[in-house]
Amino acid sequence: MRYAIAIPQYYSDGSFDPGAFREYLAHAEEAGYHSAWTQEAVFGTRPQLSPMEAMTYAAACTDTLRLGCTVFVSTLHLPAQLAKSTSSLDQLSRGRLEVGVGSGGKSRPYAAFGMQPERYLARFTEGVELIKQLWTQENVDHDGEFWQVSGAGITPRPFQKPHPPLWFGGSGPKALRRALELGTGFFGAGSTPTAAFAEQVRLVREQSTRPDFEIAKRVYLAVDADAGRARARINAELTTVYGSLSANVEAAAVAGTPDDCVRAVREVIDAGAELVLFTPLYDQARHADLIAREIIPALG
C-alpha cells in the first residue's frame, strides 16, 4: 500500500505563506508519504491555486516526494502546451511527476476556453493520444480532427521513460475502458462512495489482466475526537467545494474519530485501492501529521 496527501491549494488573495507551505511538504516527506497531489479548478467560489504552479513550487521544496495532479481537465488544455509543461516539470523534479487526466464532463464552461461541448470526449481522447506522442517521439506526425502536427516534437521530453504515470479519472464503464486503453492507472474520485468504487475496480479487473495497471482513490477525510463535529465540518467544506452536498459526496467522505476513520479507509483498501490520497479540506497540516501518526500505522 502507498499513501498520499493533498498539496495545500486553497488560499485567498495574499494569504499564501511560503514558509508554512515548505514546512508542510517537508513534514510530508519526512513522514513517508509516497506522493502529494493537487487538483484543478480554474473557476469556482473557493480560492484555489493552479495545480501546475503549486506542483512546481512543491518540487523545489522536496527531494523524494512524488508530485501529481488528479486531475487536469485536459479537454480544456492544448495538448502541445500541456505536454511541454508536464515534460518540463518532470525534468525539474528529476522524474517525480504523476499526471492525471479527465474529460471534465459536458457541463464545463467550454465557451470560456474557446471551445464547444460537442464531441468533447473525442477531443479528450485525441488530446491524450497527442500528449503521449509528444512525450515519447522525437518527431510527431499527427493529422487529427482537432489538432495537426507535422514533423515536430518537444525537447526535453519527460525525465521518466517512456513517460510519467498517466492516471485517468472518470466513473462510467466507457471511462474505465479509456483508462485501460490509454493510461497506466485509474483514480477513483473523492465524490465516489466506497461501494461504487468497489464496482469500478471489479469492472477494471474483469476487462484487463495488466499487472502494471494501478488503482487509486481520493478520500476526503476529517478526524476529530468528536465524530459529530468532524462530520459537520467536512460537510460544510464539501458544500463549498461542490456548490451543494449530495448524498453520494457525503457518503464518500470519511469523518469521525481516528478509529472511525481507520475502519472506513480500510474498506476503501479492501475495495481495491492500491494508493489512497488523503484529502483534508481544513487544518491540513494537523491532519497530515495525525494521519501519518495514527491512521496509516493502524491500517497495517
N, C-alpha and C positions, 0 to 999 in steps of 0.2 A: 504494500500500500504506500501511496505517496499523498502528502497533504500540502495544500497550498493556501495562501492567504491573499485577500484583496489588497491592491495598492490604493491608498487614500487618494480620492479624486474630487471629493465634494468640498469646495471652498467658495465662499462668497468673495466678491471683488476686494482684493487687497488683503485677504486673510491667510493666504498661504504662508506657512512657516517652514523655510528651508531646513533649519536645524532639526525641527521635530520630524520632518519627512525623512531626513537622513537617519535619524535615530531609530525611527520605526523600522526602516529597511535593515539597518544593522542588527537590530534585535531579531528580526525575522530570519535573517541569515544565520545568526548565532543559534537560534532555536532549532534549526534544522529543517525549516520548511523547504520543500522541493522547489517551489516557484511562487511568484507573486503576479497577480493578474489585474488588468484593467477591463473596463467595458466602454462601449461607445454610445454616446447620445449627443448629437450636435445641438438639437433643440430640446427644450424642457424647462420646467419651472425650478428644478433643483440645480444649483450651480455645479458644474462638473467640468474638470479639466479634460482636454483631449487625450486619448489613450497613447498616441504615438509620442507626444512630448513627455507625458508622465513616465512612460517606459524608458525613454532616452535619459531622463534625469535619474531614474532608478538605476539604470545601467552604470551610470557614473558613480553611484553611491555604493555599489556592491561589487563582489568579485565572483561569487559562485552561484548566487540565486538566479534561477531561470525566470524569464520575464515574458508575459503573454497578454494577449487581448482576446477575450471571449465576449462578444465577437465584433470584428469590424463588419459593419453593414456594407459589404464590398460592392453590392449593386450600385451604391451611391458614389463609388470611387472610380477614377480612371485606372484601369489595370496597370498601365505602364508606370504611373506615378506611385501606386501602392506597391508594386514590385520593387521599384527603386528605393523607396523609403524603408521598406522592411529589409531589403538586402543590406542597406547601409547600417541599419540598427543591428542586424545580425553580425556585421563586421565589427562595429563599435563595441559590442558586448562580447566579442570572441565566441560567437556561436551559442548564445544563451536565449535566443528568441523562440517563442511559440506563437503561432499565428492561428487565430480563429476567424472563420468567415460565416456569414449568414445572409440570407436574401433580404431580410427585413420585412417581408410580407407586403400585402397590397396597400396598406394604409400609410406607408411612409410619405413624407412631403416631397414627392418626386419633382414637382414643378420648381421647388426651391433649388434643385440641383440641375435644372435644365433638362429634365427627363420626363417621360410619360410612364404611367404604371403598366401600360400594355406590354406584355411579353417580358415582364421583369424577371421571371425565372430563367428565360432564355438568355437575358443579359447577364444574370448572375452566373450561370453555368459557363458561358463563353468567357466571362471575365476571369473566373478562376482558372480555366484552362490556359488563358493567355498569360496570367501571372506565373503559372508553373513553367510554361515555355520560356518566359523571360528569366526565371530563376535558374534554369538548367541548360539553356542553349546559348552558344556564342552568337549565332545569327538566327533570327527568328523570321520565318515567313508565315504570316497568318492572314488569311482572307476570310473574315467572318462577317456575320450580319451587322455587328455593331462596331467592330474595330478591324483595321487593316494595318499590318506591319510587313515591311519588305526588307529583308536582309539587315535588320537592326537588332541590337542587343544592349543589355545594360552591364556595366562593369563598375566596381567589382560585383560579382554575383554573391549569393549568400555564403557566409563562412561555413555553414553546415552543408554537407553534401548528401544527397543531391539538393536538398532544400530544408528549411526549418519544418518541424512538425506542423501539419496542417489539420486543424480541428474544424469540424462542421457543427453549427448549431442547427436548430430545427426540431420538429417533433413528429411529423406525419411519416407514413411509410415511404413516400417518394423522397422526402428529405433524407431519410436514413439510407435509402439506396444511393442517392448522390454522394453521401458521406463515404460509403463503401467504395464507390467507383472512383472518386477524385481525392479523397482525404486519407489521413493516417489515423484519425480518431473522431469520435463523436462526443460532444459536450452537452450533457443534459442541462436544461435551463433551470435557473433558480425558481422559476414560477411553475415548474412541473412537480406535482406531488410524487412521492416515492413509489406508489403503486403504478402510476402511469409510466414513470421512468423504468421500472422493472419490465413492463411490457415492451418499451422501446429496446431495452437490452436484449430481450428474448427475440425480437424481430431481427436485430443486427446479427446475433449469433446464429440464427436459423439461416440467414441469407449468405453468410460468409464463414469460412474457416480460417481466415487470415490470422495467423498468430501474432502479427505485428500491429493489428488494429486495436487501438486503445479506447477505453470508455471512461469519461469523467462526468462529474456532476457538481454544479454550483449549489451551495447550501447557504441560504440566508439564515443567520443564527444570532440569537440573543441569549446570554447566560446571566442569571441573577439568582440569588438565594430566594427571592420572591418570584415564583413562577408566573403569577398573575401580572406582576409589574413587567416582567420580561415580555410577555405576550402583548400587553397593551403598548409597550414602547415599540416593538418591532412592527406591529400592525400600523401604528401611526407613521413610521418611516416608510413602510411599503406603500401606504396610501399616497405619500408624496412622490415616490419613485414611479408608480404606475398610474397615478391620477385617480385611482379608486382601488378598493380592496375586494377582489373576487374570492370566492370560496376556494378555488384552486391555489391561488397565490398564498392565502392564509394557511392552507393545509400543507403547502410545500415548505414553508418556513419552519425552522426549528427554534423553539423558545422554551425556557424553563431553567430549572436547577442544573448543575453540572451532570447529575445522574440522568435527569430527563434528556438532556442533550446527547449524552453518550448513547442512550438507548435508540434515539431517533437517528443519529448518524450511523450507528451500526446497521440499522435497517437499510440505509442508503448503500452501504458497503455490501450487505448481503444481496441487494438488488442487482449488483454488478459493477458498481463504481470502482475503478482502479486508482483514480485520483479524485480527491474531494477538495473542492475550492471553498473554504470558509469565507463568507462574506458578511461580516458585521456591518451594520448600517449606522451605528453610533458608537462612541467610545472605542474607536478602532484599535488604538494602541493597547488599551486594557484588555480588550477581547483577544487580540493576537497573542498576548502574553498568557492569558488564562487558558486559551485553547491549547497552547503548546505545553503548559504545565499540568493541566487537569483533564482535558478532553482526550487529546491524542494518546497519552500513555494508557488511559483506561480502555481504549479501543483494542489494545493488544497488538 
